[in-house]
Amino acid sequence: MDINKYEINIYEQIAKNIKKYRKAAGMTQAVLAEKVGVSHEFIRRNESAKGKKSFSVDTVWKIAVVLNIDPGKLFEIDMDELVNR
C-alpha cells in the first residue's frame, strides 16, 4: 500500500467538515463564531480554501458541541474522494 497516495491535510479536512456541518445546521459563520467564542474572521479564514488553517483540539471540541455533532464527524474523510483523486 502506497501510504503517500492517501496523505491528507487533516486541518483542511476538519475545516471542510466544519463548513459542511455548519451549513447543515443552517448556521452562519458569524453565529458559529459567537457561540464558540472566536472571531468571525477566525471561522472565515479556517473555512476558506486558501486560508491558513489553525485551530486547537479545544476549539474543534467547542465547534462540535455548538453544532450538536459527535466530534469525530469533524475528522471524517470521504474515502472515495481520497482513493479516486
PyMOL CGO cylinders between C-alpha atoms (Angstrom):
from pymol import cmd
from pymol.cgo import CYLINDER

trace = [
    CYLINDER, 0.00, 0.00, 0.00, 1.39, 3.38, -1.01, 0.3, 1, 1, 1, 1, 1, 1,
    CYLINDER, 1.39, 3.38, -1.01, 0.56, 5.46, 2.07, 0.3, 1, 1, 1, 1, 1, 1,
    CYLINDER, 0.56, 5.46, 2.07, 1.68, 8.68, 0.34, 0.3, 1, 1, 1, 1, 1, 1,
    CYLINDER, 1.68, 8.68, 0.34, -1.22, 8.36, -2.07, 0.3, 1, 1, 1, 1, 1, 1,
    CYLINDER, -1.22, 8.36, -2.07, -3.59, 8.66, 0.89, 0.3, 1, 1, 1, 1, 1, 1,
    CYLINDER, -3.59, 8.66, 0.89, -1.96, 11.57, 2.68, 0.3, 1, 1, 1, 1, 1, 1,
    CYLINDER, -1.96, 11.57, 2.68, -4.30, 14.41, 3.56, 0.3, 1, 1, 1, 1, 1, 1,
    CYLINDER, -4.30, 14.41, 3.56, -4.01, 17.70, 5.37, 0.3, 1, 1, 1, 1, 1, 1,
    CYLINDER, -4.01, 17.70, 5.37, -6.13, 16.99, 8.44, 0.3, 1, 1, 1, 1, 1, 1,
    CYLINDER, -6.13, 16.99, 8.44, -6.62, 20.71, 9.11, 0.3, 1, 1, 1, 1, 1, 1,
    CYLINDER, -6.62, 20.71, 9.11, -8.12, 21.17, 5.65, 0.3, 1, 1, 1, 1, 1, 1,
    CYLINDER, -8.12, 21.17, 5.65, -10.35, 18.14, 6.16, 0.3, 1, 1, 1, 1, 1, 1,
    CYLINDER, -10.35, 18.14, 6.16, -11.61, 19.40, 9.52, 0.3, 1, 1, 1, 1, 1, 1,
    CYLINDER, -11.61, 19.40, 9.52, -12.22, 22.87, 8.05, 0.3, 1, 1, 1, 1, 1, 1,
    CYLINDER, -12.22, 22.87, 8.05, -14.19, 21.33, 5.17, 0.3, 1, 1, 1, 1, 1, 1,
    CYLINDER, -14.19, 21.33, 5.17, -16.30, 19.36, 7.64, 0.3, 1, 1, 1, 1, 1, 1,
    CYLINDER, -16.30, 19.36, 7.64, -16.88, 22.39, 9.88, 0.3, 1, 1, 1, 1, 1, 1,
    CYLINDER, -16.88, 22.39, 9.88, -18.30, 24.22, 6.87, 0.3, 1, 1, 1, 1, 1, 1,
    CYLINDER, -18.30, 24.22, 6.87, -20.40, 21.19, 5.85, 0.3, 1, 1, 1, 1, 1, 1,
    CYLINDER, -20.40, 21.19, 5.85, -21.97, 20.70, 9.28, 0.3, 1, 1, 1, 1, 1, 1,
    CYLINDER, -21.97, 20.70, 9.28, -22.35, 24.42, 9.92, 0.3, 1, 1, 1, 1, 1, 1,
    CYLINDER, -22.35, 24.42, 9.92, -24.35, 24.78, 6.72, 0.3, 1, 1, 1, 1, 1, 1,
    CYLINDER, -24.35, 24.78, 6.72, -26.37, 21.65, 7.53, 0.3, 1, 1, 1, 1, 1, 1,
    CYLINDER, -26.37, 21.65, 7.53, -27.25, 23.28, 10.85, 0.3, 1, 1, 1, 1, 1, 1,
    CYLINDER, -27.25, 23.28, 10.85, -28.37, 26.43, 9.00, 0.3, 1, 1, 1, 1, 1, 1,
    CYLINDER, -28.37, 26.43, 9.00, -25.84, 28.49, 10.92, 0.3, 1, 1, 1, 1, 1, 1,
    CYLINDER, -25.84, 28.49, 10.92, -23.84, 31.44, 9.62, 0.3, 1, 1, 1, 1, 1, 1,
    CYLINDER, -23.84, 31.44, 9.62, -20.13, 31.81, 10.23, 0.3, 1, 1, 1, 1, 1, 1,
    CYLINDER, -20.13, 31.81, 10.23, -20.86, 34.78, 12.48, 0.3, 1, 1, 1, 1, 1, 1,
    CYLINDER, -20.86, 34.78, 12.48, -23.30, 32.85, 14.66, 0.3, 1, 1, 1, 1, 1, 1,
    CYLINDER, -23.30, 32.85, 14.66, -20.95, 29.87, 14.94, 0.3, 1, 1, 1, 1, 1, 1,
    CYLINDER, -20.95, 29.87, 14.94, -18.08, 32.18, 15.87, 0.3, 1, 1, 1, 1, 1, 1,
    CYLINDER, -18.08, 32.18, 15.87, -20.13, 33.93, 18.55, 0.3, 1, 1, 1, 1, 1, 1,
    CYLINDER, -20.13, 33.93, 18.55, -21.33, 30.66, 20.11, 0.3, 1, 1, 1, 1, 1, 1,
    CYLINDER, -21.33, 30.66, 20.11, -17.83, 29.13, 20.08, 0.3, 1, 1, 1, 1, 1, 1,
    CYLINDER, -17.83, 29.13, 20.08, -16.20, 32.29, 21.41, 0.3, 1, 1, 1, 1, 1, 1,
    CYLINDER, -16.20, 32.29, 21.41, -13.92, 33.02, 18.47, 0.3, 1, 1, 1, 1, 1, 1,
    CYLINDER, -13.92, 33.02, 18.47, -13.92, 35.80, 15.90, 0.3, 1, 1, 1, 1, 1, 1,
    CYLINDER, -13.92, 35.80, 15.90, -15.92, 35.69, 12.70, 0.3, 1, 1, 1, 1, 1, 1,
    CYLINDER, -15.92, 35.69, 12.70, -12.59, 36.19, 10.92, 0.3, 1, 1, 1, 1, 1, 1,
    CYLINDER, -12.59, 36.19, 10.92, -11.25, 33.02, 12.57, 0.3, 1, 1, 1, 1, 1, 1,
    CYLINDER, -11.25, 33.02, 12.57, -14.12, 30.92, 11.20, 0.3, 1, 1, 1, 1, 1, 1,
    CYLINDER, -14.12, 30.92, 11.20, -13.99, 32.61, 7.79, 0.3, 1, 1, 1, 1, 1, 1,
    CYLINDER, -13.99, 32.61, 7.79, -10.23, 32.11, 7.46, 0.3, 1, 1, 1, 1, 1, 1,
    CYLINDER, -10.23, 32.11, 7.46, -10.37, 28.47, 8.52, 0.3, 1, 1, 1, 1, 1, 1,
    CYLINDER, -10.37, 28.47, 8.52, -13.25, 27.63, 6.17, 0.3, 1, 1, 1, 1, 1, 1,
    CYLINDER, -13.25, 27.63, 6.17, -11.61, 29.41, 3.23, 0.3, 1, 1, 1, 1, 1, 1,
    CYLINDER, -11.61, 29.41, 3.23, -9.94, 27.16, 0.69, 0.3, 1, 1, 1, 1, 1, 1,
    CYLINDER, -9.94, 27.16, 0.69, -6.92, 29.48, 0.67, 0.3, 1, 1, 1, 1, 1, 1,
    CYLINDER, -6.92, 29.48, 0.67, -6.92, 30.48, 4.33, 0.3, 1, 1, 1, 1, 1, 1,
    CYLINDER, -6.92, 30.48, 4.33, -4.31, 29.28, 6.78, 0.3, 1, 1, 1, 1, 1, 1,
    CYLINDER, -4.31, 29.28, 6.78, -5.83, 26.59, 8.98, 0.3, 1, 1, 1, 1, 1, 1,
    CYLINDER, -5.83, 26.59, 8.98, -5.03, 26.88, 12.65, 0.3, 1, 1, 1, 1, 1, 1,
    CYLINDER, -5.03, 26.88, 12.65, -7.16, 25.59, 15.50, 0.3, 1, 1, 1, 1, 1, 1,
    CYLINDER, -7.16, 25.59, 15.50, -6.78, 23.66, 18.70, 0.3, 1, 1, 1, 1, 1, 1,
    CYLINDER, -6.78, 23.66, 18.70, -8.43, 20.43, 19.78, 0.3, 1, 1, 1, 1, 1, 1,
    CYLINDER, -8.43, 20.43, 19.78, -10.32, 22.53, 22.33, 0.3, 1, 1, 1, 1, 1, 1,
    CYLINDER, -10.32, 22.53, 22.33, -11.75, 24.70, 19.55, 0.3, 1, 1, 1, 1, 1, 1,
    CYLINDER, -11.75, 24.70, 19.55, -12.70, 21.65, 17.48, 0.3, 1, 1, 1, 1, 1, 1,
    CYLINDER, -12.70, 21.65, 17.48, -14.49, 20.25, 20.55, 0.3, 1, 1, 1, 1, 1, 1,
    CYLINDER, -14.49, 20.25, 20.55, -16.39, 23.52, 21.11, 0.3, 1, 1, 1, 1, 1, 1,
    CYLINDER, -16.39, 23.52, 21.11, -17.42, 23.69, 17.44, 0.3, 1, 1, 1, 1, 1, 1,
    CYLINDER, -17.42, 23.69, 17.44, -18.76, 20.11, 17.61, 0.3, 1, 1, 1, 1, 1, 1,
    CYLINDER, -18.76, 20.11, 17.61, -20.73, 20.94, 20.77, 0.3, 1, 1, 1, 1, 1, 1,
    CYLINDER, -20.73, 20.94, 20.77, -22.22, 24.08, 19.20, 0.3, 1, 1, 1, 1, 1, 1,
    CYLINDER, -22.22, 24.08, 19.20, -23.11, 22.17, 16.02, 0.3, 1, 1, 1, 1, 1, 1,
    CYLINDER, -23.11, 22.17, 16.02, -24.55, 19.36, 18.15, 0.3, 1, 1, 1, 1, 1, 1,
    CYLINDER, -24.55, 19.36, 18.15, -22.50, 16.67, 16.42, 0.3, 1, 1, 1, 1, 1, 1,
    CYLINDER, -22.50, 16.67, 16.42, -20.10, 13.97, 17.53, 0.3, 1, 1, 1, 1, 1, 1,
    CYLINDER, -20.10, 13.97, 17.53, -16.58, 15.49, 17.39, 0.3, 1, 1, 1, 1, 1, 1,
    CYLINDER, -16.58, 15.49, 17.39, -15.46, 12.53, 15.28, 0.3, 1, 1, 1, 1, 1, 1,
    CYLINDER, -15.46, 12.53, 15.28, -17.63, 13.81, 12.44, 0.3, 1, 1, 1, 1, 1, 1,
    CYLINDER, -17.63, 13.81, 12.44, -15.22, 16.71, 12.00, 0.3, 1, 1, 1, 1, 1, 1,
    CYLINDER, -15.22, 16.71, 12.00, -12.46, 14.19, 11.26, 0.3, 1, 1, 1, 1, 1, 1,
    CYLINDER, -12.46, 14.19, 11.26, -14.45, 12.27, 8.63, 0.3, 1, 1, 1, 1, 1, 1,
    CYLINDER, -14.45, 12.27, 8.63, -12.70, 11.60, 5.35, 0.3, 1, 1, 1, 1, 1, 1,
    CYLINDER, -12.70, 11.60, 5.35, -14.50, 10.80, 2.11, 0.3, 1, 1, 1, 1, 1, 1,
    CYLINDER, -14.50, 10.80, 2.11, -12.57, 7.64, 1.22, 0.3, 1, 1, 1, 1, 1, 1,
    CYLINDER, -12.57, 7.64, 1.22, -14.00, 7.53, -2.32, 0.3, 1, 1, 1, 1, 1, 1,
    CYLINDER, -14.00, 7.53, -2.32, -12.72, 11.05, -2.92, 0.3, 1, 1, 1, 1, 1, 1,
    CYLINDER, -12.72, 11.05, -2.92, -9.34, 10.17, -1.40, 0.3, 1, 1, 1, 1, 1, 1,
    CYLINDER, -9.34, 10.17, -1.40, -8.86, 6.95, -3.37, 0.3, 1, 1, 1, 1, 1, 1,
    CYLINDER, -8.86, 6.95, -3.37, -10.04, 8.41, -6.68, 0.3, 1, 1, 1, 1, 1, 1,
    CYLINDER, -10.04, 8.41, -6.68, -8.01, 11.60, -6.70, 0.3, 1, 1, 1, 1, 1, 1,
]
cmd.load_cgo(trace, "trace")
